[in-house]
Amino acid sequence: MEVQFFCAKTLEEALALLQQYREELLIVNGGTDAVLSITEKKVSPKAILQVSRLPGFHDITAVDGRIRIGGGATYNELLASPLLAGHRGLREAVSHLASPAIRALGTAAGNICTAAPAADAAAMLYALEAEVCLESAAGQRRVALRDFYVADRSYATVRRPDELLTAIEIPALKAGDGTGYCRLSRRKAQDIGKLLVGVYCSFTGSGISHISISLGAVNASLVHARALEETLVGKTAAEAVACARETYPVEAKLRESYFKAYKQDVICPAVSRAIAMAAATA
Ligand SMILES: Cc1cc2nc3c(=O)[nH]c(=O)nc-3n(C[C@H](O)[C@H](O)[C@H](O)COP(=O)(O)OP(=O)(O)OC[C@H]3O[C@@H](n4cnc5c(N)ncnc54)[C@H](O)[C@@H]3O)c2cc1C
């Protein structure tokens, strides 16, 4: 079968192609997941659309108290952005992801759209209460990352086949805000994480006024540790670190796997460690 290859030069061109080919088109950004899906014959698209050269697609900008990460921004671009210099959790999630070669090409948008349960950037962006901007020829919409994934299904999102993820928005951190990330894996490089924890919290006075915790690689999709968050609000940093070490996040169902017992043992210390990092950066 002949495959059409397009390298879109404008957003309008990209959206028109998405509208024309829909499910039969594969978007390629950095290509680190998408190209593998073709070579492993998981997909057989009629058309491939390269989007990484769209104008402004790599920009990382400050907009109305938020930070807007373009849909084509690579991990290295995230790490180089002065706007993200204080985002310790995001930097931690991205700087240990895969390998230098993957970080030069791979994007946070691609990580989100692949929707793997052990997606590092997506797990931290989930904790940061990120929103994704989706554009199609029919218009734009914004979706909270927490609602972007189909619960309990890996590799499934609510993105329509004619939509392009054009940007990710996260809060700019204020005084008293901190972020942390803990990733447990067998090796430090080139290894998918066995357990991921993202934390975003705000301190007012000495107590936690708001906290958001994400867990990756525990369920089929990323998980929001809502019950634990409720337990931690009002606690000091030291109390929260101690409490998380003893309190199992009930939303982590831990599917049957070779690593289940290990994950059960380390999940509380991992959450506690991510909270300690967030508190130290607040
Ligand atoms: C050796 C290796 C090691 C890896 N290690 C890790 C790791 O440790 N942690 C981790 O989280 N990931 C890891 N990955 C996975 C991968 O690198 C990341 O998920 C990466 O962020 C994907 O981004 P990309 O730009 O390359 O996406 P692509 O491969 O271009 O696309 C991925 C998917 O998203 C869709 N897509 C991409 N951009 C958009 C958009 N703007 N709008 C709509 N749909 C879009 C594509 O159609 C495709 O389905 C690894 C991959 C490899 C090959």
PDBQT file of the ligand as one rigid body, heavy atoms in Angstrom, charges set to zero:
ROOT
HETATM    1  C1  LIG A 301      14.216   3.806  23.607  1.00  0.00    +0.000 C 
HETATM    2  C2  LIG A 301      13.016   4.545  24.148  1.00  0.00    +0.000 A 
HETATM    3  C3  LIG A 301      12.964   4.839  25.488  1.00  0.00    +0.000 A 
HETATM    4  C4  LIG A 301      11.860   5.523  26.009  1.00  0.00    +0.000 A 
HETATM    5  N1  LIG A 301      11.836   5.798  27.338  1.00  0.00    +0.000 NA
HETATM    6  C5  LIG A 301      10.786   6.482  27.861  1.00  0.00    +0.000 A 
HETATM    7  C6  LIG A 301      10.750   6.799  29.251  1.00  0.00    +0.000 A 
HETATM    8  O1  LIG A 301      11.639   6.492  30.013  1.00  0.00    +0.000 OA
HETATM    9  N2  LIG A 301       9.661   7.479  29.699  1.00  0.00    +0.000 N 
HETATM   10  C7  LIG A 301       8.638   7.846  28.880  1.00  0.00    +0.000 A 
HETATM   11  O2  LIG A 301       7.683   8.454  29.357  1.00  0.00    +0.000 OA
HETATM   12  N3  LIG A 301       8.648   7.568  27.561  1.00  0.00    +0.000 NA
HETATM   13  C8  LIG A 301       9.694   6.890  27.033  1.00  0.00    +0.000 A 
HETATM   14  N4  LIG A 301       9.714   6.598  25.695  1.00  0.00    +0.000 N 
HETATM   15  C9  LIG A 301       8.551   6.943  24.865  1.00  0.00    +0.000 C 
HETATM   16  C10 LIG A 301       8.668   8.251  24.028  1.00  0.00    +0.000 C 
HETATM   17  O3  LIG A 301       9.970   8.670  23.823  1.00  0.00    +0.000 OA
HETATM   18  C11 LIG A 301       7.846   9.380  24.604  1.00  0.00    +0.000 C 
HETATM   19  O4  LIG A 301       6.502   9.001  24.802  1.00  0.00    +0.000 OA
HETATM   20  C12 LIG A 301       7.891  10.642  23.725  1.00  0.00    +0.000 C 
HETATM   21  O5  LIG A 301       7.601  11.717  24.543  1.00  0.00    +0.000 OA
HETATM   22  C13 LIG A 301       6.930  10.670  22.542  1.00  0.00    +0.000 C 
HETATM   23  O6  LIG A 301       7.014  11.950  21.925  1.00  0.00    +0.000 OA
HETATM   24  P1  LIG A 301       7.216  12.105  20.359  1.00  0.00    +0.000 P 
HETATM   25  O7  LIG A 301       7.232  13.538  20.050  1.00  0.00    +0.000 OA
HETATM   26  O8  LIG A 301       8.382  11.303  19.885  1.00  0.00    +0.000 OA
HETATM   27  O9  LIG A 301       5.855  11.463  19.844  1.00  0.00    +0.000 OA
HETATM   28  P2  LIG A 301       5.561  10.699  18.490  1.00  0.00    +0.000 P 
HETATM   29  O10 LIG A 301       6.269   9.394  18.515  1.00  0.00    +0.000 OA
HETATM   30  O11 LIG A 301       5.770  11.566  17.336  1.00  0.00    +0.000 OA
HETATM   31  O12 LIG A 301       3.995  10.469  18.690  1.00  0.00    +0.000 OA
HETATM   32  C14 LIG A 301       3.500   9.651  19.726  1.00  0.00    +0.000 C 
HETATM   33  C15 LIG A 301       1.977   9.506  19.578  1.00  0.00    +0.000 C 
HETATM   34  O13 LIG A 301       1.345  10.732  19.842  1.00  0.00    +0.000 OA
HETATM   35  C16 LIG A 301       0.656  11.235  18.688  1.00  0.00    +0.000 C 
HETATM   36  N5  LIG A 301       0.974  12.674  18.654  1.00  0.00    +0.000 N 
HETATM   37  C17 LIG A 301       2.203  13.229  18.773  1.00  0.00    +0.000 A 
HETATM   38  N6  LIG A 301       2.101  14.566  18.786  1.00  0.00    +0.000 NA
HETATM   39  C18 LIG A 301       0.786  14.863  18.690  1.00  0.00    +0.000 A 
HETATM   40  C19 LIG A 301       0.060  16.095  18.646  1.00  0.00    +0.000 A 
HETATM   41  N7  LIG A 301       0.668  17.286  18.738  1.00  0.00    +0.000 N 
HETATM   42  N8  LIG A 301      -1.284  16.037  18.544  1.00  0.00    +0.000 NA
HETATM   43  C20 LIG A 301      -1.914  14.832  18.471  1.00  0.00    +0.000 A 
HETATM   44  N9  LIG A 301      -1.288  13.637  18.489  1.00  0.00    +0.000 NA
HETATM   45  C21 LIG A 301       0.058  13.655  18.601  1.00  0.00    +0.000 A 
HETATM   46  C22 LIG A 301       1.225  10.451  17.513  1.00  0.00    +0.000 C 
HETATM   47  O14 LIG A 301       0.286  10.304  16.472  1.00  0.00    +0.000 OA
HETATM   48  C23 LIG A 301       1.540   9.114  18.158  1.00  0.00    +0.000 C 
HETATM   49  O15 LIG A 301       0.387   8.348  18.285  1.00  0.00    +0.000 OA
HETATM   50  C24 LIG A 301      10.801   5.912  25.146  1.00  0.00    +0.000 A 
HETATM   51  C25 LIG A 301      10.875   5.623  23.777  1.00  0.00    +0.000 A 
HETATM   52  C26 LIG A 301      11.963   4.952  23.274  1.00  0.00    +0.000 A 
HETATM   53  C27 LIG A 301      12.005   4.652  21.818  1.00  0.00    +0.000 C 
ENDROOT
TORSDOF 0
